[in-house]
Amino acid sequence: MVVASGYARDTIPADGSLGAAVAFLAKPFTLDQLAAALRAVLDGG
């Protein structure tokens, strides 16, 4: 799963409750960053 947010990465709970299979993208992000996040999730982490 890829999560895109206007909030900063430090708003993610410290306990990692989003899980290991979640890629977080803070807006604004580039197409290259989106592609890398998608590839990481599709490759399993």
mmCIF file as gemmi writes it, N, C-alpha and C atoms, coordinates in Angstrom:
data_model
loop_
_atom_site.group_PDB
_atom_site.id
_atom_site.type_symbol
_atom_site.label_atom_id
_atom_site.label_alt_id
_atom_site.label_comp_id
_atom_site.label_asym_id
_atom_site.label_entity_id
_atom_site.label_seq_id
_atom_site.pdbx_PDB_ins_code
_atom_site.Cartn_x
_atom_site.Cartn_y
_atom_site.Cartn_z
_atom_site.occupancy
_atom_site.B_iso_or_equiv
_atom_site.pdbx_formal_charge
_atom_site.auth_seq_id
_atom_site.auth_asym_id
_atom_site.pdbx_PDB_model_num
ATOM 1 N N . MET Axp A 1 ? 0.842 -1.159 0 1 0 ? 1 A 1
ATOM 2 C CA . MET Axp A 1 ? 0 0 0 1 0 ? 1 A 1
ATOM 3 C C . MET Axp A 1 ? 0.898 1.235 0 1 0 ? 1 A 1
ATOM 4 N N . VAL Axp A 2 ? 0.497 2.201 -0.777 1 0 ? 2 A 1
ATOM 5 C CA . VAL Axp A 2 ? 1.199 3.478 -0.809 1 0 ? 2 A 1
ATOM 6 C C . VAL Axp A 2 ? 0.272 4.527 -0.201 1 0 ? 2 A 1
ATOM 7 N N . VAL Axp A 3 ? 0.785 5.264 0.777 1 0 ? 3 A 1
ATOM 8 C CA . VAL Axp A 3 ? 0.014 6.308 1.434 1 0 ? 3 A 1
ATOM 9 C C . VAL Axp A 3 ? 0.646 7.647 1.083 1 0 ? 3 A 1
ATOM 10 N N . ALA Axp A 4 ? -0.167 8.554 0.547 1 0 ? 4 A 1
ATOM 11 C CA . ALA Axp A 4 ? 0.303 9.906 0.243 1 0 ? 4 A 1
ATOM 12 C C . ALA Axp A 4 ? -0.434 10.862 1.166 1 0 ? 4 A 1
ATOM 13 N N . SER Axp A 5 ? 0.322 11.778 1.767 1 0 ? 5 A 1
ATOM 14 C CA . SER Axp A 5 ? -0.265 12.695 2.73 1 0 ? 5 A 1
ATOM 15 C C . SER Axp A 5 ? 0.363 14.075 2.625 1 0 ? 5 A 1
ATOM 16 N N . GLY Axp A 6 ? -0.422 15.05 2.948 1 0 ? 6 A 1
ATOM 17 C CA . GLY Axp A 6 ? 0.089 16.405 3.041 1 0 ? 6 A 1
ATOM 18 C C . GLY Axp A 6 ? 0.791 16.657 4.36 1 0 ? 6 A 1
ATOM 19 N N . TYR Axp A 7 ? 0.674 15.71 5.274 1 0 ? 7 A 1
ATOM 20 C CA . TYR Axp A 7 ? 1.322 15.821 6.576 1 0 ? 7 A 1
ATOM 21 C C . TYR Axp A 7 ? 2.744 15.28 6.504 1 0 ? 7 A 1
ATOM 22 N N . ALA Axp A 8 ? 3.592 15.745 7.378 1 0 ? 8 A 1
ATOM 23 C CA . ALA Axp A 8 ? 4.989 15.308 7.418 1 0 ? 8 A 1
ATOM 24 C C . ALA Axp A 8 ? 5.104 13.872 7.913 1 0 ? 8 A 1
ATOM 25 N N . ARG Axp A 9 ? 6.206 13.234 7.548 1 0 ? 9 A 1
ATOM 26 C CA . ARG Axp A 9 ? 6.443 11.849 7.932 1 0 ? 9 A 1
ATOM 27 C C . ARG Axp A 9 ? 6.425 11.658 9.445 1 0 ? 9 A 1
ATOM 28 N N . ASP Axp A 10 ? 6.829 12.678 10.191 1 0 ? 10 A 1
ATOM 29 C CA . ASP Axp A 10 ? 6.894 12.532 11.644 1 0 ? 10 A 1
ATOM 30 C C . ASP Axp A 10 ? 5.511 12.472 12.301 1 0 ? 10 A 1
ATOM 31 N N . THR Axp A 11 ? 4.447 12.562 11.504 1 0 ? 11 A 1
ATOM 32 C CA . THR Axp A 11 ? 3.11 12.397 12.057 1 0 ? 11 A 1
ATOM 33 C C . THR Axp A 11 ? 2.693 10.936 12.106 1 0 ? 11 A 1
ATOM 34 N N . ILE Axp A 12 ? 3.495 10.056 11.515 1 0 ? 12 A 1
ATOM 35 C CA . ILE Axp A 12 ? 3.213 8.623 11.571 1 0 ? 12 A 1
ATOM 36 C C . ILE Axp A 12 ? 3.473 8.147 12.99 1 0 ? 12 A 1
ATOM 37 N N . PRO Axp A 13 ? 2.587 7.325 13.524 1 0 ? 13 A 1
ATOM 38 C CA . PRO Axp A 13 ? 2.804 6.817 14.879 1 0 ? 13 A 1
ATOM 39 C C . PRO Axp A 13 ? 4.158 6.126 15.019 1 0 ? 13 A 1
ATOM 40 N N . ALA Axp A 14 ? 4.836 6.39 16.109 1 0 ? 14 A 1
ATOM 41 C CA . ALA Axp A 14 ? 6.177 5.847 16.34 1 0 ? 14 A 1
ATOM 42 C C . ALA Axp A 14 ? 6.186 4.329 16.432 1 0 ? 14 A 1
ATOM 43 N N . ASP Axp A 15 ? 5.036 3.728 16.733 1 0 ? 15 A 1
ATOM 44 C CA . ASP Axp A 15 ? 4.995 2.271 16.859 1 0 ? 15 A 1
ATOM 45 C C . ASP Axp A 15 ? 4.946 1.564 15.51 1 0 ? 15 A 1
ATOM 46 N N . GLY Axp A 16 ? 4.98 2.335 14.417 1 0 ? 16 A 1
ATOM 47 C CA . GLY Axp A 16 ? 4.986 1.738 13.091 1 0 ? 16 A 1
ATOM 48 C C . GLY Axp A 16 ? 3.669 1.104 12.704 1 0 ? 16 A 1
ATOM 49 N N . SER Axp A 17 ? 2.588 1.623 13.221 1 0 ? 17 A 1
ATOM 50 C CA . SER Axp A 17 ? 1.293 0.997 13.001 1 0 ? 17 A 1
ATOM 51 C C . SER Axp A 17 ? 0.841 0.997 11.544 1 0 ? 17 A 1
ATOM 52 N N . LEU Axp A 18 ? 1.538 1.72 10.692 1 0 ? 18 A 1
ATOM 53 C CA . LEU Axp A 18 ? 1.219 1.631 9.269 1 0 ? 18 A 1
ATOM 54 C C . LEU Axp A 18 ? 1.681 0.3 8.68 1 0 ? 18 A 1
ATOM 55 N N . GLY Axp A 19 ? 2.647 -0.328 9.298 1 0 ? 19 A 1
ATOM 56 C CA . GLY Axp A 19 ? 3.102 -1.635 8.847 1 0 ? 19 A 1
ATOM 57 C C . GLY Axp A 19 ? 4.274 -1.561 7.892 1 0 ? 19 A 1
ATOM 58 N N . ALA Axp A 20 ? 4.94 -2.67 7.765 1 0 ? 20 A 1
ATOM 59 C CA . ALA Axp A 20 ? 6.142 -2.738 6.935 1 0 ? 20 A 1
ATOM 60 C C . ALA Axp A 20 ? 5.826 -2.674 5.446 1 0 ? 20 A 1
ATOM 61 N N . ALA Axp A 21 ? 4.616 -3.073 5.059 1 0 ? 21 A 1
ATOM 62 C CA . ALA Axp A 21 ? 4.256 -3.116 3.649 1 0 ? 21 A 1
ATOM 63 C C . ALA Axp A 21 ? 3.651 -1.802 3.156 1 0 ? 21 A 1
ATOM 64 N N . VAL Axp A 22 ? 3.869 -0.732 3.902 1 0 ? 22 A 1
ATOM 65 C CA . VAL Axp A 22 ? 3.304 0.565 3.546 1 0 ? 22 A 1
ATOM 66 C C . VAL Axp A 22 ? 4.423 1.529 3.194 1 0 ? 22 A 1
ATOM 67 N N . ALA Axp A 23 ? 4.308 2.13 2.019 1 0 ? 23 A 1
ATOM 68 C CA . ALA Axp A 23 ? 5.246 3.179 1.614 1 0 ? 23 A 1
ATOM 69 C C . ALA Axp A 23 ? 4.551 4.515 1.849 1 0 ? 23 A 1
ATOM 70 N N . PHE Axp A 24 ? 5.215 5.423 2.541 1 0 ? 24 A 1
ATOM 71 C CA . PHE Axp A 24 ? 4.649 6.726 2.852 1 0 ? 24 A 1
ATOM 72 C C . PHE Axp A 24 ? 5.297 7.781 1.97 1 0 ? 24 A 1
ATOM 73 N N . LEU Axp A 25 ? 4.48 8.573 1.302 1 0 ? 25 A 1
ATOM 74 C CA . LEU Axp A 25 ? 4.963 9.684 0.487 1 0 ? 25 A 1
ATOM 75 C C . LEU Axp A 25 ? 4.366 10.974 1.025 1 0 ? 25 A 1
ATOM 76 N N . ALA Axp A 26 ? 5.223 11.911 1.381 1 0 ? 26 A 1
ATOM 77 C CA . ALA Axp A 26 ? 4.747 13.226 1.805 1 0 ? 26 A 1
ATOM 78 C C . ALA Axp A 26 ? 4.619 14.103 0.563 1 0 ? 26 A 1
ATOM 79 N N . LYS Axp A 27 ? 3.503 14.8 0.456 1 0 ? 27 A 1
ATOM 80 C CA . LYS Axp A 27 ? 3.304 15.705 -0.679 1 0 ? 27 A 1
ATOM 81 C C . LYS Axp A 27 ? 4.124 16.96 -0.47 1 0 ? 27 A 1
ATOM 82 N N . PRO Axp A 28 ? 4.638 17.563 -1.471 1 0 ? 28 A 1
ATOM 83 C CA . PRO Axp A 28 ? 4.614 17.111 -2.855 1 0 ? 28 A 1
ATOM 84 C C . PRO Axp A 28 ? 5.692 16.06 -3.098 1 0 ? 28 A 1
ATOM 85 N N . PHE Axp A 29 ? 5.43 15.159 -4.01 1 0 ? 29 A 1
ATOM 86 C CA . PHE Axp A 29 ? 6.412 14.144 -4.376 1 0 ? 29 A 1
ATOM 87 C C . PHE Axp A 29 ? 6.531 14.106 -5.895 1 0 ? 29 A 1
ATOM 88 N N . THR Axp A 30 ? 7.653 13.602 -6.357 1 0 ? 30 A 1
ATOM 89 C CA . THR Axp A 30 ? 7.897 13.532 -7.796 1 0 ? 30 A 1
ATOM 90 C C . THR Axp A 30 ? 7.376 12.198 -8.339 1 0 ? 30 A 1
ATOM 91 N N . LEU Axp A 31 ? 7.25 12.122 -9.642 1 0 ? 31 A 1
ATOM 92 C CA . LEU Axp A 31 ? 6.849 10.864 -10.27 1 0 ? 31 A 1
ATOM 93 C C . LEU Axp A 31 ? 7.882 9.774 -10.012 1 0 ? 31 A 1
ATOM 94 N N . ASP Axp A 32 ? 9.153 10.157 -9.951 1 0 ? 32 A 1
ATOM 95 C CA . ASP Axp A 32 ? 10.205 9.173 -9.649 1 0 ? 32 A 1
ATOM 96 C C . ASP Axp A 32 ? 10.043 8.616 -8.239 1 0 ? 32 A 1
ATOM 97 N N . GLN Axp A 33 ? 9.695 9.467 -7.28 1 0 ? 33 A 1
ATOM 98 C CA . GLN Axp A 33 ? 9.47 9.004 -5.908 1 0 ? 33 A 1
ATOM 99 C C . GLN Axp A 33 ? 8.252 8.08 -5.838 1 0 ? 33 A 1
ATOM 100 N N . LEU Axp A 34 ? 7.197 8.42 -6.569 1 0 ? 34 A 1
ATOM 101 C CA . LEU Axp A 34 ? 6.007 7.579 -6.61 1 0 ? 34 A 1
ATOM 102 C C . LEU Axp A 34 ? 6.338 6.226 -7.237 1 0 ? 34 A 1
ATOM 103 N N . ALA Axp A 35 ? 7.062 6.247 -8.335 1 0 ? 35 A 1
ATOM 104 C CA . ALA Axp A 35 ? 7.441 5.002 -9.001 1 0 ? 35 A 1
ATOM 105 C C . ALA Axp A 35 ? 8.29 4.128 -8.083 1 0 ? 35 A 1
ATOM 106 N N . ALA Axp A 36 ? 9.221 4.733 -7.359 1 0 ? 36 A 1
ATOM 107 C CA . ALA Axp A 36 ? 10.074 3.972 -6.444 1 0 ? 36 A 1
ATOM 108 C C . ALA Axp A 36 ? 9.253 3.376 -5.306 1 0 ? 36 A 1
ATOM 109 N N . ALA Axp A 37 ? 8.295 4.124 -4.786 1 0 ? 37 A 1
ATOM 110 C CA . ALA Axp A 37 ? 7.442 3.623 -3.712 1 0 ? 37 A 1
ATOM 111 C C . ALA Axp A 37 ? 6.585 2.461 -4.204 1 0 ? 37 A 1
ATOM 112 N N . LEU Axp A 38 ? 6.007 2.604 -5.386 1 0 ? 38 A 1
ATOM 113 C CA . LEU Axp A 38 ? 5.208 1.521 -5.956 1 0 ? 38 A 1
ATOM 114 C C . LEU Axp A 38 ? 6.051 0.274 -6.193 1 0 ? 38 A 1
ATOM 115 N N . ARG Axp A 39 ? 7.253 0.472 -6.727 1 0 ? 39 A 1
ATOM 116 C CA . ARG Axp A 39 ? 8.14 -0.666 -6.984 1 0 ? 39 A 1
ATOM 117 C C . ARG Axp A 39 ? 8.506 -1.366 -5.672 1 0 ? 39 A 1
ATOM 118 N N . ALA Axp A 40 ? 8.794 -0.607 -4.633 1 0 ? 40 A 1
ATOM 119 C CA . ALA Axp A 40 ? 9.15 -1.191 -3.335 1 0 ? 40 A 1
ATOM 120 C C . ALA Axp A 40 ? 8.007 -2.035 -2.774 1 0 ? 40 A 1
ATOM 121 N N . VAL Axp A 41 ? 6.779 -1.513 -2.888 1 0 ? 41 A 1
ATOM 122 C CA . VAL Axp A 41 ? 5.618 -2.25 -2.381 1 0 ? 41 A 1
ATOM 123 C C . VAL Axp A 41 ? 5.384 -3.51 -3.214 1 0 ? 41 A 1
ATOM 124 N N . LEU Axp A 42 ? 5.475 -3.377 -4.517 1 0 ? 42 A 1
ATOM 125 C CA . LEU Axp A 42 ? 5.267 -4.549 -5.385 1 0 ? 42 A 1
ATOM 126 C C . LEU Axp A 42 ? 6.332 -5.609 -5.189 1 0 ? 42 A 1
ATOM 127 N N . ASP Axp A 43 ? 7.541 -5.171 -4.839 1 0 ? 43 A 1
ATOM 128 C CA . ASP Axp A 43 ? 8.641 -6.114 -4.598 1 0 ? 43 A 1
ATOM 129 C C . ASP Axp A 43 ? 8.603 -6.716 -3.192 1 0 ? 43 A 1
ATOM 130 N N . GLY Axp A 44 ? 7.66 -6.255 -2.388 1 0 ? 44 A 1
ATOM 131 C CA . GLY Axp A 44 ? 7.496 -6.845 -1.06 1 0 ? 44 A 1
ATOM 132 C C . GLY Axp A 44 ? 8.167 -6.084 0.055 1 0 ? 44 A 1
ATOM 133 N N . GLY Axp A 45 ? 8.465 -4.845 -0.136 1 0 ? 45 A 1
ATOM 134 C CA . GLY Axp A 45 ? 8.97 -4.09 0.997 1 0 ? 45 A 1
ATOM 135 C C . GLY Axp A 45 ? 10.137 -3.271 0.696 1 0 ? 45 A 1
